[in-house]
Amino acid sequence: MESVKVKVDGMTCMGCVRSVTNVLTGVAGVKSAAVSLERAEAEVTFDPAVANVGQLKAAIQDAGFEAP
């Protein structure tokens, strides 16, 4: 397993946090996602043999948020 912090822009409320958490945990290979509204980031633990950071960022962007 590998952990990475991904910047998430555009979150304004806890509903946004839930949305980002849900899309990240829906990515194959993701074990957990801890999303922080205050820090505007997500700490994601995933299996690098199954998922990569590009897929995580794409999931965030597909949900309507920015992952620079």
PyMOL Python script that loads the backbone (N, CA, C, O; Angstrom):
from pymol import cmd

cmd.read_pdbstr("""\
ATOM      1  N   MET A   1       0.838  -1.180   0.000  1.00  0.00           N
ATOM      2  CA  MET A   1       0.000   0.000   0.000  1.00  0.00           C
ATOM      3  C   MET A   1       0.887   1.248   0.000  1.00  0.00           C
ATOM      4  O   MET A   1       2.007   1.252   0.511  1.00  0.00           O
ATOM      5  N   GLU A   2       0.339   2.286  -0.587  1.00  0.00           N
ATOM      6  CA  GLU A   2       1.039   3.561  -0.676  1.00  0.00           C
ATOM      7  C   GLU A   2       0.059   4.656  -0.277  1.00  0.00           C
ATOM      8  O   GLU A   2      -1.137   4.558  -0.552  1.00  0.00           O
ATOM      9  N   SER A   3       0.571   5.707   0.376  1.00  0.00           N
ATOM     10  CA  SER A   3      -0.275   6.839   0.746  1.00  0.00           C
ATOM     11  C   SER A   3       0.227   8.080   0.040  1.00  0.00           C
ATOM     12  O   SER A   3       1.430   8.278  -0.132  1.00  0.00           O
ATOM     13  N   VAL A   4      -0.731   8.923  -0.371  1.00  0.00           N
ATOM     14  CA  VAL A   4      -0.394  10.171  -1.048  1.00  0.00           C
ATOM     15  C   VAL A   4      -1.382  11.242  -0.617  1.00  0.00           C
ATOM     16  O   VAL A   4      -2.546  10.954  -0.340  1.00  0.00           O
ATOM     17  N   LYS A   5      -0.904  12.487  -0.562  1.00  0.00           N
ATOM     18  CA  LYS A   5      -1.786  13.623  -0.302  1.00  0.00           C
ATOM     19  C   LYS A   5      -2.041  14.322  -1.628  1.00  0.00           C
ATOM     20  O   LYS A   5      -1.112  14.651  -2.365  1.00  0.00           O
ATOM     21  N   VAL A   6      -3.325  14.543  -1.917  1.00  0.00           N
ATOM     22  CA  VAL A   6      -3.717  15.188  -3.164  1.00  0.00           C
ATOM     23  C   VAL A   6      -4.458  16.472  -2.819  1.00  0.00           C
ATOM     24  O   VAL A   6      -5.401  16.450  -2.028  1.00  0.00           O
ATOM     25  N   LYS A   7      -4.044  17.584  -3.403  1.00  0.00           N
ATOM     26  CA  LYS A   7      -4.719  18.864  -3.203  1.00  0.00           C
ATOM     27  C   LYS A   7      -6.082  18.795  -3.875  1.00  0.00           C
ATOM     28  O   LYS A   7      -6.207  18.286  -4.989  1.00  0.00           O
ATOM     29  N   VAL A   8      -7.107  19.311  -3.192  1.00  0.00           N
ATOM     30  CA  VAL A   8      -8.467  19.335  -3.741  1.00  0.00           C
ATOM     31  C   VAL A   8      -9.016  20.745  -3.604  1.00  0.00           C
ATOM     32  O   VAL A   8      -9.251  21.218  -2.492  1.00  0.00           O
ATOM     33  N   ASP A   9      -9.221  21.416  -4.726  1.00  0.00           N
ATOM     34  CA  ASP A   9      -9.779  22.765  -4.717  1.00  0.00           C
ATOM     35  C   ASP A   9     -11.258  22.724  -5.084  1.00  0.00           C
ATOM     36  O   ASP A   9     -11.697  21.873  -5.858  1.00  0.00           O
ATOM     37  N   GLY A  10     -12.019  23.660  -4.515  1.00  0.00           N
ATOM     38  CA  GLY A  10     -13.426  23.785  -4.867  1.00  0.00           C
ATOM     39  C   GLY A  10     -14.384  23.228  -3.833  1.00  0.00           C
ATOM     40  O   GLY A  10     -15.598  23.340  -4.004  1.00  0.00           O
ATOM     41  N   MET A  11     -13.878  22.634  -2.773  1.00  0.00           N
ATOM     42  CA  MET A  11     -14.765  22.120  -1.729  1.00  0.00           C
ATOM     43  C   MET A  11     -15.203  23.286  -0.840  1.00  0.00           C
ATOM     44  O   MET A  11     -14.381  24.108  -0.436  1.00  0.00           O
ATOM     45  N   THR A  12     -16.512  23.351  -0.535  1.00  0.00           N
ATOM     46  CA  THR A  12     -17.034  24.447   0.276  1.00  0.00           C
ATOM     47  C   THR A  12     -17.799  23.977   1.507  1.00  0.00           C
ATOM     48  O   THR A  12     -18.129  24.785   2.374  1.00  0.00           O
ATOM     49  N   CYS A  13     -18.085  22.669   1.592  1.00  0.00           N
ATOM     50  CA  CYS A  13     -18.902  22.183   2.705  1.00  0.00           C
ATOM     51  C   CYS A  13     -18.632  20.693   2.943  1.00  0.00           C
ATOM     52  O   CYS A  13     -17.881  20.051   2.210  1.00  0.00           O
ATOM     53  N   MET A  14     -19.267  20.172   3.984  1.00  0.00           N
ATOM     54  CA  MET A  14     -19.081  18.757   4.297  1.00  0.00           C
ATOM     55  C   MET A  14     -19.703  17.852   3.226  1.00  0.00           C
ATOM     56  O   MET A  14     -19.275  16.709   3.063  1.00  0.00           O
ATOM     57  N   GLY A  15     -20.689  18.342   2.508  1.00  0.00           N
ATOM     58  CA  GLY A  15     -21.242  17.575   1.389  1.00  0.00           C
ATOM     59  C   GLY A  15     -20.187  17.356   0.313  1.00  0.00           C
ATOM     60  O   GLY A  15     -20.115  16.289  -0.297  1.00  0.00           O
ATOM     61  N   CYS A  16     -19.371  18.383   0.092  1.00  0.00           N
ATOM     62  CA  CYS A  16     -18.263  18.258  -0.866  1.00  0.00           C
ATOM     63  C   CYS A  16     -17.266  17.212  -0.392  1.00  0.00           C
ATOM     64  O   CYS A  16     -16.776  16.400  -1.177  1.00  0.00           O
ATOM     65  N   VAL A  17     -16.972  17.242   0.904  1.00  0.00           N
ATOM     66  CA  VAL A  17     -16.036  16.267   1.485  1.00  0.00           C
ATOM     67  C   VAL A  17     -16.563  14.855   1.269  1.00  0.00           C
ATOM     68  O   VAL A  17     -15.808  13.962   0.883  1.00  0.00           O
ATOM     69  N   ARG A  18     -17.856  14.649   1.515  1.00  0.00           N
ATOM     70  CA  ARG A  18     -18.457  13.316   1.305  1.00  0.00           C
ATOM     71  C   ARG A  18     -18.374  12.907  -0.166  1.00  0.00           C
ATOM     72  O   ARG A  18     -18.076  11.753  -0.475  1.00  0.00           O
ATOM     73  N   SER A  19     -18.637  13.848  -1.068  1.00  0.00           N
ATOM     74  CA  SER A  19     -18.576  13.533  -2.499  1.00  0.00           C
ATOM     75  C   SER A  19     -17.179  13.102  -2.909  1.00  0.00           C
ATOM     76  O   SER A  19     -17.015  12.108  -3.616  1.00  0.00           O
ATOM     77  N   VAL A  20     -16.170  13.846  -2.470  1.00  0.00           N
ATOM     78  CA  VAL A  20     -14.784  13.511  -2.823  1.00  0.00           C
ATOM     79  C   VAL A  20     -14.389  12.175  -2.195  1.00  0.00           C
ATOM     80  O   VAL A  20     -13.744  11.349  -2.841  1.00  0.00           O
ATOM     81  N   THR A  21     -14.773  11.967  -0.946  1.00  0.00           N
ATOM     82  CA  THR A  21     -14.478  10.697  -0.284  1.00  0.00           C
ATOM     83  C   THR A  21     -15.103   9.536  -1.048  1.00  0.00           C
ATOM     84  O   THR A  21     -14.459   8.510  -1.268  1.00  0.00           O
ATOM     85  N   ASN A  22     -16.351   9.703  -1.446  1.00  0.00           N
ATOM     86  CA  ASN A  22     -17.056   8.631  -2.164  1.00  0.00           C
ATOM     87  C   ASN A  22     -16.416   8.319  -3.507  1.00  0.00           C
ATOM     88  O   ASN A  22     -16.255   7.150  -3.856  1.00  0.00           O
ATOM     89  N   VAL A  23     -16.047   9.347  -4.265  1.00  0.00           N
ATOM     90  CA  VAL A  23     -15.447   9.051  -5.575  1.00  0.00           C
ATOM     91  C   VAL A  23     -14.070   8.418  -5.419  1.00  0.00           C
ATOM     92  O   VAL A  23     -13.695   7.547  -6.204  1.00  0.00           O
ATOM     93  N   LEU A  24     -13.317   8.849  -4.412  1.00  0.00           N
ATOM     94  CA  LEU A  24     -11.985   8.260  -4.217  1.00  0.00           C
ATOM     95  C   LEU A  24     -12.073   6.809  -3.765  1.00  0.00           C
ATOM     96  O   LEU A  24     -11.334   5.957  -4.259  1.00  0.00           O
ATOM     97  N   THR A  25     -12.969   6.525  -2.834  1.00  0.00           N
ATOM     98  CA  THR A  25     -13.083   5.142  -2.372  1.00  0.00           C
ATOM     99  C   THR A  25     -13.706   4.247  -3.434  1.00  0.00           C
ATOM    100  O   THR A  25     -13.654   3.022  -3.322  1.00  0.00           O
ATOM    101  N   GLY A  26     -14.293   4.846  -4.458  1.00  0.00           N
ATOM    102  CA  GLY A  26     -14.845   4.074  -5.568  1.00  0.00           C
ATOM    103  C   GLY A  26     -13.812   3.678  -6.612  1.00  0.00           C
ATOM    104  O   GLY A  26     -14.099   2.871  -7.495  1.00  0.00           O
ATOM    105  N   VAL A  27     -12.613   4.241  -6.515  1.00  0.00           N
ATOM    106  CA  VAL A  27     -11.543   3.903  -7.457  1.00  0.00           C
ATOM    107  C   VAL A  27     -10.966   2.539  -7.060  1.00  0.00           C
ATOM    108  O   VAL A  27     -10.630   2.308  -5.898  1.00  0.00           O
ATOM    109  N   ALA A  28     -10.860   1.653  -8.037  1.00  0.00           N
ATOM    110  CA  ALA A  28     -10.305   0.323  -7.771  1.00  0.00           C
ATOM    111  C   ALA A  28      -8.905   0.456  -7.190  1.00  0.00           C
ATOM    112  O   ALA A  28      -8.077   1.206  -7.706  1.00  0.00           O
ATOM    113  N   GLY A  29      -8.649  -0.278  -6.113  1.00  0.00           N
ATOM    114  CA  GLY A  29      -7.337  -0.274  -5.481  1.00  0.00           C
ATOM    115  C   GLY A  29      -7.219   0.681  -4.313  1.00  0.00           C
ATOM    116  O   GLY A  29      -6.229   0.635  -3.583  1.00  0.00           O
ATOM    117  N   VAL A  30      -8.217   1.558  -4.114  1.00  0.00           N
ATOM    118  CA  VAL A  30      -8.159   2.499  -2.996  1.00  0.00           C
ATOM    119  C   VAL A  30      -8.662   1.814  -1.736  1.00  0.00           C
ATOM    120  O   VAL A  30      -9.761   1.261  -1.701  1.00  0.00           O
ATOM    121  N   LYS A  31      -7.825   1.866  -0.694  1.00  0.00           N
ATOM    122  CA  LYS A  31      -8.187   1.258   0.585  1.00  0.00           C
ATOM    123  C   LYS A  31      -8.935   2.253   1.459  1.00  0.00           C
ATOM    124  O   LYS A  31      -9.931   1.903   2.093  1.00  0.00           O
ATOM    125  N   SER A  32      -8.448   3.517   1.495  1.00  0.00           N
ATOM    126  CA  SER A  32      -9.097   4.528   2.315  1.00  0.00           C
ATOM    127  C   SER A  32      -8.795   5.920   1.772  1.00  0.00           C
ATOM    128  O   SER A  32      -7.811   6.136   1.065  1.00  0.00           O
ATOM    129  N   ALA A  33      -9.682   6.867   2.127  1.00  0.00           N
ATOM    130  CA  ALA A  33      -9.493   8.261   1.746  1.00  0.00           C
ATOM    131  C   ALA A  33      -9.957   9.135   2.900  1.00  0.00           C
ATOM    132  O   ALA A  33     -11.104   9.038   3.337  1.00  0.00           O
ATOM    133  N   ALA A  34      -9.064   9.991   3.397  1.00  0.00           N
ATOM    134  CA  ALA A  34      -9.391  10.940   4.457  1.00  0.00           C
ATOM    135  C   ALA A  34      -9.334  12.333   3.842  1.00  0.00           C
ATOM    136  O   ALA A  34      -8.257  12.831   3.513  1.00  0.00           O
ATOM    137  N   VAL A  35     -10.501  12.958   3.690  1.00  0.00           N
ATOM    138  CA  VAL A  35     -10.595  14.251   3.010  1.00  0.00           C
ATOM    139  C   VAL A  35     -10.766  15.348   4.052  1.00  0.00           C
ATOM    140  O   VAL A  35     -11.589  15.228   4.961  1.00  0.00           O
ATOM    141  N   SER A  36      -9.982  16.422   3.917  1.00  0.00           N
ATOM    142  CA  SER A  36     -10.036  17.546   4.852  1.00  0.00           C
ATOM    143  C   SER A  36     -10.473  18.813   4.128  1.00  0.00           C
ATOM    144  O   SER A  36      -9.810  19.275   3.199  1.00  0.00           O
ATOM    145  N   LEU A  37     -11.602  19.368   4.567  1.00  0.00           N
ATOM    146  CA  LEU A  37     -12.085  20.636   4.020  1.00  0.00           C
ATOM    147  C   LEU A  37     -11.130  21.766   4.404  1.00  0.00           C
ATOM    148  O   LEU A  37     -10.808  22.622   3.579  1.00  0.00           O
ATOM    149  N   GLU A  38     -10.682  21.762   5.650  1.00  0.00           N
ATOM    150  CA  GLU A  38      -9.814  22.817   6.158  1.00  0.00           C
ATOM    151  C   GLU A  38      -8.475  22.888   5.426  1.00  0.00           C
ATOM    152  O   GLU A  38      -7.984  23.975   5.124  1.00  0.00           O
ATOM    153  N   ARG A  39      -7.890  21.729   5.145  1.00  0.00           N
ATOM    154  CA  ARG A  39      -6.589  21.687   4.461  1.00  0.00           C
ATOM    155  C   ARG A  39      -6.728  21.597   2.944  1.00  0.00           C
ATOM    156  O   ARG A  39      -5.737  21.680   2.220  1.00  0.00           O
ATOM    157  N   ALA A  40      -7.957  21.428   2.467  1.00  0.00           N
ATOM    158  CA  ALA A  40      -8.229  21.305   1.030  1.00  0.00           C
ATOM    159  C   ALA A  40      -7.365  20.214   0.407  1.00  0.00           C
ATOM    160  O   ALA A  40      -6.700  20.421  -0.608  1.00  0.00           O
ATOM    161  N   GLU A  41      -7.395  19.036   1.053  1.00  0.00           N
ATOM    162  CA  GLU A  41      -6.616  17.923   0.534  1.00  0.00           C
ATOM    163  C   GLU A  41      -7.248  16.592   0.919  1.00  0.00           C
ATOM    164  O   GLU A  41      -8.099  16.508   1.805  1.00  0.00           O
ATOM    165  N   ALA A  42      -6.800  15.565   0.224  1.00  0.00           N
ATOM    166  CA  ALA A  42      -7.231  14.202   0.527  1.00  0.00           C
ATOM    167  C   ALA A  42      -5.990  13.352   0.725  1.00  0.00           C
ATOM    168  O   ALA A  42      -5.059  13.400  -0.079  1.00  0.00           O
ATOM    169  N   GLU A  43      -5.981  12.572   1.800  1.00  0.00           N
ATOM    170  CA  GLU A  43      -4.907  11.604   2.006  1.00  0.00           C
ATOM    171  C   GLU A  43      -5.473  10.243   1.638  1.00  0.00           C
ATOM    172  O   GLU A  43      -6.401   9.744   2.275  1.00  0.00           O
ATOM    173  N   VAL A  44      -4.901   9.655   0.606  1.00  0.00           N
ATOM    174  CA  VAL A  44      -5.437   8.424   0.031  1.00  0.00           C
ATOM    175  C   VAL A  44      -4.430   7.293   0.179  1.00  0.00           C
ATOM    176  O   VAL A  44      -3.253   7.448  -0.147  1.00  0.00           O
ATOM    177  N   THR A  45      -4.903   6.152   0.675  1.00  0.00           N
ATOM    178  CA  THR A  45      -4.085   4.942   0.753  1.00  0.00           C
ATOM    179  C   THR A  45      -4.592   3.993  -0.328  1.00  0.00           C
ATOM    180  O   THR A  45      -5.779   3.672  -0.388  1.00  0.00           O
ATOM    181  N   PHE A  46      -3.671   3.554  -1.179  1.00  0.00           N
ATOM    182  CA  PHE A  46      -4.070   2.742  -2.327  1.00  0.00           C
ATOM    183  C   PHE A  46      -2.986   1.742  -2.697  1.00  0.00           C
ATOM    184  O   PHE A  46      -1.835   1.853  -2.276  1.00  0.00           O
ATOM    185  N   ASP A  47      -3.388   0.768  -3.493  1.00  0.00           N
ATOM    186  CA  ASP A  47      -2.468  -0.247  -4.002  1.00  0.00           C
ATOM    187  C   ASP A  47      -1.903   0.265  -5.328  1.00  0.00           C
ATOM    188  O   ASP A  47      -2.640   0.354  -6.310  1.00  0.00           O
ATOM    189  N   PRO A  48      -0.612   0.601  -5.377  1.00  0.00           N
ATOM    190  CA  PRO A  48      -0.042   1.157  -6.608  1.00  0.00           C
ATOM    191  C   PRO A  48      -0.010   0.177  -7.780  1.00  0.00           C
ATOM    192  O   PRO A  48       0.229   0.583  -8.917  1.00  0.00           O
ATOM    193  N   ALA A  49      -0.247  -1.091  -7.517  1.00  0.00           N
ATOM    194  CA  ALA A  49      -0.326  -2.064  -8.609  1.00  0.00           C
ATOM    195  C   ALA A  49      -1.683  -1.987  -9.310  1.00  0.00           C
ATOM    196  O   ALA A  49      -1.848  -2.516 -10.409  1.00  0.00           O
ATOM    197  N   VAL A  50      -2.650  -1.328  -8.672  1.00  0.00           N
ATOM    198  CA  VAL A  50      -4.011  -1.253  -9.216  1.00  0.00           C
ATOM    199  C   VAL A  50      -4.387   0.174  -9.607  1.00  0.00           C
ATOM    200  O   VAL A  50      -5.038   0.381 -10.631  1.00  0.00           O
ATOM    201  N   ALA A  51      -3.988   1.157  -8.806  1.00  0.00           N
ATOM    202  CA  ALA A  51      -4.363   2.557  -9.035  1.00  0.00           C
ATOM    203  C   ALA A  51      -3.123   3.438  -9.058  1.00  0.00           C
ATOM    204  O   ALA A  51      -2.053   3.036  -8.601  1.00  0.00           O
ATOM    205  N   ASN A  52      -3.278   4.645  -9.596  1.00  0.00           N
ATOM    206  CA  ASN A  52      -2.184   5.613  -9.585  1.00  0.00           C
ATOM    207  C   ASN A  52      -2.739   7.002  -9.289  1.00  0.00           C
ATOM    208  O   ASN A  52      -3.953   7.207  -9.286  1.00  0.00           O
ATOM    209  N   VAL A  53      -1.847   7.943  -9.044  1.00  0.00           N
ATOM    210  CA  VAL A  53      -2.255   9.293  -8.665  1.00  0.00           C
ATOM    211  C   VAL A  53      -3.077   9.953  -9.774  1.00  0.00           C
ATOM    212  O   VAL A  53      -4.004  10.710  -9.486  1.00  0.00           O
ATOM    213  N   GLY A  54      -2.754   9.682 -11.014  1.00  0.00           N
ATOM    214  CA  GLY A  54      -3.517  10.238 -12.131  1.00  0.00           C
ATOM    215  C   GLY A  54      -4.975   9.813 -12.083  1.00  0.00           C
ATOM    216  O   GLY A  54      -5.869  10.612 -12.361  1.00  0.00           O
ATOM    217  N   GLN A  55      -5.215   8.562 -11.733  1.00  0.00           N
ATOM    218  CA  GLN A  55      -6.595   8.070 -11.617  1.00  0.00           C
ATOM    219  C   GLN A  55      -7.314   8.741 -10.449  1.00  0.00           C
ATOM    220  O   GLN A  55      -8.504   9.042 -10.545  1.00  0.00           O
ATOM    221  N   LEU A  56      -6.610   8.975  -9.364  1.00  0.00           N
ATOM    222  CA  LEU A  56      -7.209   9.643  -8.208  1.00  0.00           C
ATOM    223  C   LEU A  56      -7.606  11.066  -8.576  1.00  0.00           C
ATOM    224  O   LEU A  56      -8.714  11.504  -8.266  1.00  0.00           O
ATOM    225  N   LYS A  57      -6.707  11.785  -9.236  1.00  0.00           N
ATOM    226  CA  LYS A  57      -6.998  13.158  -9.645  1.00  0.00           C
ATOM    227  C   LYS A  57      -8.143  13.198 -10.660  1.00  0.00           C
ATOM    228  O   LYS A  57      -8.990  14.090 -10.603  1.00  0.00           O
ATOM    229  N   ALA A  58      -8.173  12.251 -11.571  1.00  0.00           N
ATOM    230  CA  ALA A  58      -9.255  12.198 -12.560  1.00  0.00           C
ATOM    231  C   ALA A  58     -10.603  11.979 -11.880  1.00  0.00           C
ATOM    232  O   ALA A  58     -11.600  12.577 -12.284  1.00  0.00           O
ATOM    233  N   ALA A  59     -10.646  11.132 -10.854  1.00  0.00           N
ATOM    234  CA  ALA A  59     -11.897  10.884 -10.128  1.00  0.00           C
ATOM    235  C   ALA A  59     -12.371  12.156  -9.436  1.00  0.00           C
ATOM    236  O   ALA A  59     -13.564  12.462  -9.441  1.00  0.00           O
ATOM    237  N   ILE A  60     -11.444  12.891  -8.847  1.00  0.00           N
ATOM    238  CA  ILE A  60     -11.789  14.151  -8.182  1.00  0.00           C
ATOM    239  C   ILE A  60     -12.342  15.148  -9.208  1.00  0.00           C
ATOM    240  O   ILE A  60     -13.352  15.807  -8.959  1.00  0.00           O
ATOM    241  N   GLN A  61     -11.680  15.250 -10.347  1.00  0.00           N
ATOM    242  CA  GLN A  61     -12.122  16.181 -11.385  1.00  0.00           C
ATOM    243  C   GLN A  61     -13.461  15.765 -11.967  1.00  0.00           C
ATOM    244  O   GLN A  61     -14.289  16.623 -12.271  1.00  0.00           O
ATOM    245  N   ASP A  62     -13.690  14.481 -12.127  1.00  0.00           N
ATOM    246  CA  ASP A  62     -14.981  13.993 -12.633  1.00  0.00           C
ATOM    247  C   ASP A  62     -16.124  14.341 -11.693  1.00  0.00           C
ATOM    248  O   ASP A  62     -17.273  14.465 -12.119  1.00  0.00           O
ATOM    249  N   ALA A  63     -15.804  14.498 -10.405  1.00  0.00           N
ATOM    250  CA  ALA A  63     -16.818  14.845  -9.401  1.00  0.00           C
ATOM    251  C   ALA A  63     -17.077  16.355  -9.362  1.00  0.00           C
ATOM    252  O   ALA A  63     -17.938  16.818  -8.614  1.00  0.00           O
ATOM    253  N   GLY A  64     -16.331  17.123 -10.170  1.00  0.00           N
ATOM    254  CA  GLY A  64     -16.567  18.566 -10.252  1.00  0.00           C
ATOM    255  C   GLY A  64     -15.626  19.413  -9.419  1.00  0.00           C
ATOM    256  O   GLY A  64     -15.887  20.596  -9.203  1.00  0.00           O
ATOM    257  N   PHE A  65     -14.540  18.830  -8.949  1.00  0.00           N
ATOM    258  CA  PHE A  65     -13.571  19.573  -8.149  1.00  0.00           C
ATOM    259  C   PHE A  65     -12.242  19.630  -8.892  1.00  0.00           C
ATOM    260  O   PHE A  65     -12.048  18.925  -9.883  1.00  0.00           O
ATOM    261  N   GLU A  66     -11.338  20.462  -8.417  1.00  0.00           N
ATOM    262  CA  GLU A  66     -10.026  20.582  -9.046  1.00  0.00           C
ATOM    263  C   GLU A  66      -8.981  19.821  -8.239  1.00  0.00           C
ATOM    264  O   GLU A  66      -8.978  19.862  -7.009  1.00  0.00           O
ATOM    265  N   ALA A  67      -8.100  19.132  -8.943  1.00  0.00           N
ATOM    266  CA  ALA A  67      -6.989  18.418  -8.307  1.00  0.00           C
ATOM    267  C   ALA A  67      -5.713  18.800  -9.041  1.00  0.00           C
ATOM    268  O   ALA A  67      -5.221  18.054  -9.888  1.00  0.00           O
ATOM    269  N   PRO A  68      -5.172  19.998  -8.696  1.00  0.00           N
ATOM    270  CA  PRO A  68      -3.989  20.492  -9.429  1.00  0.00           C
ATOM    271  C   PRO A  68      -2.736  19.657  -9.177  1.00  0.00           C
ATOM    272  O   PRO A  68      -1.674  19.955  -9.724  1.00  0.00           O
TER     273      PRO A  68
END
""", "prot")
cmd.dss("prot")
cmd.show_as("cartoon", "prot")
cmd.util.cbc("prot")
cmd.orient("prot")
